[in-house]
């Protein structure tokens, strides 16, 4: 087993959350990072950048907000929700989305391979949205006991991203999860109930 990359204390992170660069994407390194409140986020061709923002965006499953229009979508059964049916396809679609410049993260082949290894080890999971036989949305992330660390998501049809996110949160709630790490804030997540949490408090949940 490789020796995990050694991270500085998270309190050393810059104002924007950047903590360190370098290291590798081995399973031991990634698991250590997530359990320490750290995650990778970088563009292809750059060193691996590791982040631990303060505050960070989180969502309590009990605080999920569902709009009236989305309640109708959920009732109509237009989409089908699944878990771990297409992990490799989900992360690949997230990477294709990023390569079109629609996200700050570039999920290249090395990143895909690293998270597929984590999936094979039972640490990473995917959640899918299907329209018939077509994969139209999905997200993936890392499970840490009762905390789930969301990494990236994509959609190819209107409402698919909200559908899969809502079903994902409901699934985690049914299975006893207490908190979802959303990493960085955005208006879309805020509209669904996400809020900001001090890094110190987030680390307590990880313990």
N, C-alpha and C positions, 0 to 999 in steps of 0.2 A: 504494500500500500504506500502511495506517495505521501510525503509529509505535506500537510496543508500549508498554503501561503499564510504568512503571519500578518494579521491586520493591525494597524495602529488602534488605540482606543477611539471609539466613535466620537468622543468629545473633541478630538483633533480635527474633525471635519470642517471644511470651509463653510462660509455663510450659506452657500448654495447647496451644501450637502456632499460635495466631493471630498472623499476621505483618502483615497490612495490610487495608485496606478501600478500595473504590472501583474505578476502572478500568472495563474492559469485557470482553466475551466474544468479541472478535474472534479469528479463527484465530491471528494472530501473537501476541496476548497469551497465549492459552491454551498455545500451543506453547512460548513462552518460559517460562511458569510451570512446566510439567511438566519441561522440561529443567533447571530450576533447583531442582527438588525441592519445588515449590509446587503446590497445587491449590485450586480454589474449593469452598466448602461454605457454604451460607447458606439462609435461609428466604425464600420469596417476599415481596416488599415491603421487604426489607432491602437495604442496600448489599451489593455483592459482597464477601464475606470470603474472604481467601486464607490458607492454612494451610501450615505446614511443621513437623510435630511432631517431637520428639526425646525418646525414640526413636520409630520408626515401625514399623508392622507389615508384614512382608514374608514371602514364601514362596519358597524355592528349589525349583524343580520336582523335583529329585532327592529332596527330603524330604517329598513328598506322602504323606499317610497315608490308606489306604483300609481301612475297616472290613470285617469278613467279610460283614456284611449288605449293604453297598454293592457288594461284589464279586459277590454274587448278583444284585443289580439290574443291574449292568453285563453279566453273562452272559445274563440273561433277554431282552435286546433289547426291553424294553417301550418304551423311549424311543429317539428318534433325535437325534443331535447334528449341528449344522451351524454353518457359519461365514459371517457376513455375508449371510445369506439374508433377514433381517428387522430391519435395524438400527433403523429408525424405530419399528417396533412394540415392540422390546425397550425402547428408552429411554422410550417412552410408557407401557408397563406399569410400568417402574421409577418413573416419575412418579406414576402412579395409586396405587401402593403407598405412596409417600411422602405423598401427600395424605390417606391414611387414618391418618396419624400413626404409621407403623411405622418411620420412619427419621428421622435428624436432618437429612437433606437434603431440600429441596423442589425437585423438578425441574419447573420451570414451562415455559411455552411458549418463553420466551427461551432457557432452558438447552437444551431439546430442539433448537431451531433451531441453536444454536451448535455442538452436537456432531454434528448431521446435516451441517453444513458441514465439520466435521473429517473425518467419514466420507467425504464426497464428495472430499476432498483426499487420502484414503488414510491419514490419521493415526489415525482412530478405527475400531474394529472391534467387531462383536458376535458372540456365541456363543449358539446357541439349543438348547433342548430341546423336542422335539416328541413328542406322544402322538397317533399317527395324523396327522391334518391340523391338530391344535390346538397352538398355541404355549403351552406350560405352564411354561416357565422360560427364563431368559436372563440374560446379563450383558454389559456393554460397558466399553470403556476405551481407553486411548491407547497406541500402539506407539512406543517410542523405541529403535530398533535392537534390542538384546538385552534390554531391560527393558520389561515391560508394566505399565502403571499401571491397575489395576482401579478402576472408578468406582462402579458400582451393579449390583445384581442383583435378580431377582424370581423367585417361583415361585407356581404356582397348583395344584400337586399335590404330595403327599408324595413326598419324595426327588428331586424335579425339580431343586432348587437344588444339592444335592450331586452329582447326576449331571452337570449341565452344568459345574459347577466342576471336577470330576475330569477330565472329557473336555477341558476348556479347558486345564488344566495339562498333561495328556499331549500335547495338540496343540502347546503352546508348547515343551515339551521336545523333541519331534521336530523342531521348526523352529529349534533352537539358542538359545532364550532362556535367560538365566542367572538372572533374578530377576523376581518379580512383586511389585509394590507394592500392598499391601492397605490402606495409609493408617492407619486406626485399628484397634486390637485389639478383637476380640470372641471369645467362647468357641467359636463355630461355626468361625471360621477357625483358631483354635488347635487344634481337634480334627482339622483336616485337615492340620496340619503347619506352620502359620504361626508365626513367631517375631518377636521385637523386635530391631531393628537401630539402632545409633546413626546419627543424621542424617549425621554426617561420613562414615561408611562407605557409607551409601546414595549420597551425592553422588559418591563415588569410582566407584561402578558406573555412574552417569549419564555420567561422563567417558569 
